[in-house]
Amino acid sequence: MTRTRTENDHLPIYEDLVRERGDAVAEAQMAAAHTQHQAAELLPEGETTHRNQQAAHHQRHDFH
């Protein structure tokens, strides 16, 4: 059974870990956005969209 997170979910263990060690998820998202921005500047137009779709497909496949 898969639960979806709602705004009302309270995750005290996660909040404690974020306070102690930093928010790895937010840092990973920022790093991915930065990398995506750099790729968009360096690759020909249209190439980044194709690569983003491939990456999203691989992430979905790896997650399941």
C-alpha positions in Angstrom: 0.0 0.0 0.0 1.4 3.4 -1.0 0.6 6.5 1.0 0.6 9.9 -0.5 1.9 12.7 1.6 -0.6 15.5 2.4 -0.1 18.9 3.9 -1.3 17.6 7.3 1.3 14.9 7.6 3.6 15.5 10.4 7.0 13.8 10.1 8.9 14.4 13.4 11.7 12.0 12.6 12.3 13.6 9.2 12.1 17.1 10.8 14.7 16.0 13.4 17.0 14.6 10.8 16.7 17.8 8.7 17.6 19.9 11.8 20.6 17.6 12.6 22.0 16.8 9.2 20.4 19.2 6.7 17.7 18.6 4.1 19.3 16.2 1.6 16.2 16.1 -0.5 16.1 19.9 -0.9 19.8 20.0 -1.6 19.4 17.2 -4.3 16.6 19.1 -5.9 18.7 22.3 -6.0 21.6 20.4 -7.5 19.4 18.9 -10.1 17.9 22.2 -11.0 21.4 23.7 -11.3 22.6 20.9 -13.5 19.5 21.2 -15.7 20.1 24.9 -16.1 23.8 24.3 -17.0 22.8 21.6 -19.5 20.2 24.0 -21.1 22.9 26.6 -21.6 25.4 24.1 -23.1 23.3 21.8 -25.2 21.6 22.6 -28.5 17.9 23.6 -28.2 15.6 20.6 -27.8 18.4 18.3 -26.6 17.8 19.1 -22.9 14.1 18.3 -23.3 14.9 14.9 -24.7 17.5 14.2 -22.0 15.1 15.4 -19.3 12.4 12.9 -20.5 15.0 10.1 -20.5 16.1 11.0 -17.0 12.5 11.1 -15.8 11.8 7.7 -17.4 14.9 6.2 -15.7 13.9 7.7 -12.3 10.4 6.3 -12.5 11.8 2.9 -13.6 14.3 2.9 -10.7 11.7 4.0 -8.2 9.3 1.1 -8.9 
